């Protein structure tokens, strides 16, 4: 649905509709990007956001409840459904990136990755499950 609109707006040279891509290709695309636009309005496990961040690619997303608890200041948030603000924030990030400024360079991405490793995440999950089991029984 979006491709004809992208072409009508003269953005075809700037937007790539990659479809399904292999893991290696996905990370090549991240590294070639200036910004990742997370347009989901409901999200349970936003792994793709973390993948973008580990590639040092800024993220713009709607203020979805599950994001801030995980990503904190590592994402730029706009009010849900505010398409104009989403667009404006994406344009600000792109302008910054073109000028050599990436807000992620001021944050401790290594600490974020360590705090959200598979091992730490597994430990938190097991802890929650064990509390539920002991509570129920």
Residue pairs with C-beta under 8 A, 6 or more apart in sequence:
2 17
3 17
6 12
6 15
16 29
18 25
18 29
21 29
26 51
27 51
27 55
30 36
30 51
30 52
30 55
30 57
31 55
31 57
33 52
33 55
33 57
34 57
34 58
34 93
34 94
34 97
34 98
35 57
35 58
35 59
35 60
35 90
35 93
35 94
35 97
36 48
36 49
36 52
36 57
36 58
36 59
36 60
37 59
37 60
37 61
37 86
37 90
38 46
38 48
38 49
38 59
38 60
38 61
38 62
38 67
38 75
39 61
39 62
39 86
40 46
40 61
40 62
40 64
41 62
41 64
41 80
41 81
42 64
43 64
43 66
43 67
44 66
46 66
46 67
46 70
46 71
49 59
49 61
49 67
49 71
49 75
50 71
50 116
52 58
52 59
53 59
53 71
53 74
53 104
53 109
53 112
54 109
54 113
56 102
56 104
56 105
56 109
57 104
58 76
58 93
58 96
58 97
58 102
58 103
58 104
59 71
59 74
59 75
59 76
60 75
60 76
60 77
60 78
60 86
60 89
60 90
60 93
61 67
61 75
61 76
61 77
61 78
62 77
62 78
62 79
62 80
62 81
62 82
62 86
63 77
63 78
63 79
63 80
64 80
67 75
67 77
68 75
68 77
70 116
73 107
74 104
74 107
74 109
74 112
76 89
76 93
76 103
78 85
78 86
78 89
79 85
93 103
96 102
96 103
114 120
